[in-house]
Amino acid sequence: MIDLSGKSALVTGASRGIGRAIATTLASAGARVACNGRNEELLREVVDEIQGNGGDAFPAPFDVAEEDAAKELIQACVTEFGSLDILVNNAGITRDNLFLRMTREQWQAVINTNLTGPYNVLRAAARPMLRQRSGSIVNVSSVTARIGNAGQANYAAAKAGLNGMSLSLAREFAPRNVRVNVVAPGLVDTDMLAALPENALQEILERVPLKRLAKPAEIASLVAFLASDLAGYITGQIFAVDGGLAMG
């Protein structure tokens, strides 16, 4: 039984999909959750769901790519909760295109949100966590960082960079008892996949040994475990949740 009672958390990209599942799962385990995203209406729905189930949450709308906004949000979390114990960097976007057709704008948009965004949030969150000498950071990456995917050079580059940054920070932060781990999902049943034609989706599923999509809750349960004291001796690890897709 995962118990996060008394802990406070920030989840970026919490308005839908994996982020929403993570936010509600952490809240159901007893954590107080700041739910970040850019769509205030969707964020309010997540917060209402958590509060309706007896949890404690508040909306934190801002774009993680904006450094000043990230600083203000972290300060708001510390002021609201008194501490910041759990950080989940989940916010991400895609701008898919074959590499020779990929525009500079498509490249930069993904790098800004998926790599610089976590950098901005981590820079702001690290100080209070290191000061209190405790904390768990979980960065949500992707199986694409390991195996690549045609049309996603920008996404793969950003997520691979997130992996490398996470491992470096795990070494830097460990002496202050702040753990850093990565969860790398494969194909997850979210809006991001909904746009795929059925035949393309079936073709991809043929490569997945378990022959199905992951459910957002299956990603969220691992994040909750890594955020908890049950994982107190785990840091610097990249956990694939991909149905076996990345097996050699």
TACOR-V207032 format. One record per residue. PHI is phi in degrees with one decimal (999 if undefined). Layout:
# TACOR-V207032
phi=PHI
phi=PHI
This chain:
# TACOR-V207032
phi=999
phi=-81.9
phi=-121.8
phi=-112.2
phi=-58.3
phi=84.7
phi=-100.1
phi=-114.9
phi=-138.6
phi=-121.2
phi=-119.5
phi=-86.7
phi=62.8
phi=-92.1
phi=-77.7
phi=-162.5
phi=58.6
phi=-61.0
phi=-61.2
phi=-63.8
phi=-62.5
phi=-65.3
phi=-60.0
phi=-69.5
phi=-69.1
phi=-61.7
phi=-64.4
phi=-67.1
phi=-87.4
phi=109.4
phi=-77.9
phi=-88.3
phi=-124.4
phi=-91.8
phi=-102.3
phi=-100.2
phi=176.3
phi=-99.9
phi=-99.9
phi=-63.9
phi=-65.6
phi=-67.0
phi=-62.7
phi=-61.7
phi=-63.4
phi=-64.7
phi=-62.3
phi=-62.2
phi=-62.9
phi=-63.9
phi=-65.8
phi=-65.4
phi=-96.6
phi=88.3
phi=-91.3
phi=-120.9
phi=-154.7
phi=-144.8
phi=-78.3
phi=-134.4
phi=-76.2
phi=-169.8
phi=-91.9
phi=-62.4
phi=-73.2
phi=-100.1
phi=-61.1
phi=-63.9
phi=-64.4
phi=-62.7
phi=-61.0
phi=-64.0
phi=-66.3
phi=-60.3
phi=-62.8
phi=-63.5
phi=-64.1
phi=-63.5
phi=-66.5
phi=-68.5
phi=-99.0
phi=89.2
phi=-165.1
phi=-132.7
phi=-101.0
phi=-134.3
phi=-125.9
phi=-119.6
phi=-89.1
phi=-119.1
phi=-56.0
phi=-164.5
phi=-135.1
phi=-125.3
phi=-141.7
phi=-73.5
phi=-173.4
phi=-61.0
phi=-55.8
phi=-72.8
phi=-103.7
phi=-70.0
phi=-81.0
phi=-59.4
phi=-65.2
phi=-65.0
phi=-61.9
phi=-68.4
phi=-60.5
phi=-70.9
phi=-62.2
phi=-60.1
phi=-81.2
phi=-87.4
phi=-123.1
phi=-68.5
phi=-57.7
phi=-58.7
phi=-58.2
phi=-60.2
phi=-69.3
phi=-63.7
phi=-58.3
phi=-77.8
phi=-84.0
phi=-62.8
phi=-60.2
phi=-64.0
phi=-67.0
phi=-66.2
phi=-64.7
phi=-83.2
phi=58.5
phi=-166.8
phi=155.0
phi=-128.7
phi=-112.3
phi=-123.6
phi=-101.2
phi=-92.6
phi=-104.1
phi=-163.8
phi=-59.8
phi=-60.4
phi=-62.9
phi=-94.8
phi=-109.8
phi=72.0
phi=-160.6
phi=-57.1
phi=88.9
phi=-129.3
phi=-60.6
phi=-66.8
phi=-65.3
phi=-63.3
phi=-64.0
phi=-64.8
phi=-71.9
phi=-65.5
phi=-63.0
phi=-63.7
phi=-59.3
phi=-63.9
phi=-62.0
phi=-62.6
phi=-66.0
phi=-65.2
phi=-68.0
phi=-59.6
phi=-70.9
phi=-67.0
phi=-89.7
phi=-56.3
phi=-61.3
phi=-102.0
phi=63.7
phi=-107.4
phi=-94.1
phi=-132.3
phi=-133.9
phi=-126.3
phi=-112.2
phi=-117.0
phi=-70.3
phi=-95.8
phi=-84.7
phi=-119.8
phi=-75.3
phi=-134.6
phi=-59.5
phi=-62.6
phi=-90.9
phi=-61.7
phi=-77.4
phi=-71.2
phi=-60.5
phi=-57.7
phi=-66.1
phi=-67.6
phi=-64.6
phi=-63.6
phi=-63.3
phi=-67.9
phi=-62.8
phi=-63.1
phi=-87.2
phi=-94.7
phi=-53.6
phi=-80.4
phi=60.3
phi=-157.4
phi=-80.5
phi=-77.1
phi=-93.1
phi=-51.4
phi=-63.6
phi=-72.0
phi=-75.0
phi=-62.2
phi=-66.3
phi=-70.0
phi=-59.5
phi=-61.8
phi=-62.2
phi=-65.5
phi=-75.7
phi=-90.3
phi=-68.7
phi=-62.7
phi=-103.7
phi=-62.2
phi=-111.6
phi=-115.6
phi=-153.7
phi=69.8
phi=-116.3
phi=-114.9
phi=-103.3
phi=-83.0
phi=-124.8
phi=-135.8
phi=64.0
phi=92.4
phi=-58.3
phi=-91.3
phi=-61.3
phi=-60.4
